[in-house]
Amino acid sequence: MLNTSRVEANIPAADLARARAFYADKLGMTPAREMAGVNLAYRTDSGTAFNVYETPHAGEAGHTIAQWHVDDIEVEVRDLKAKGVVFEVYDMPGVRWDGEIATLEGLGRAAWFRDSEGNTMCIDQEETAG
């Protein structure tokens, strides 16, 4: 059944070379596998995976495409901003903002940015019990 299968995200890119450069320069990621001009396959140290594929429909989703779960959101936001990543701030009812980092009561904290292709990405730090 599907509940025992691995799941991978697919992220659209209008320009695969531009996306490859963004993921390398801004996010520090290198493809684990590459099909020239078609697909970039990424793997994280935690074992999760995503693919970036070329399509003229990149950036059209209007919602978060991918989300990274991190241990220290302040450090990640600071490091990504130092590499030129620009974070988004949204008008969301019930959300408290501290700069670019949103606190979502009962869930944790999150920050959103767009990749080179206009896709919305998120980093989050889950709320810990205590």
C-alpha angles and dihedrals in degrees: 000000000000094000089073095046130095117250125211129191122228117213120195122228128186089198114030094192091052091048091048089053092048094050091047100041100035104027100028094234130142123195114254089206134012135195102196112249093353115063144000115203117203129191126190125214088252091062100253120129143199136180129218113207133182119253136141089235098071117138095019098108099090092207140071111297100185137009130201118205110217136183097223115027094182091058093046094049091047093048094046092047089052087057092051101263111150117213126215127227116204133197099242122162114242094014120123116209128207102185106302095343120094124204113213108194112241093007109061135240131318143180128197133209138164124243123224089277097054095257116145113239130184138203118196142180114209120231112257123221114249 
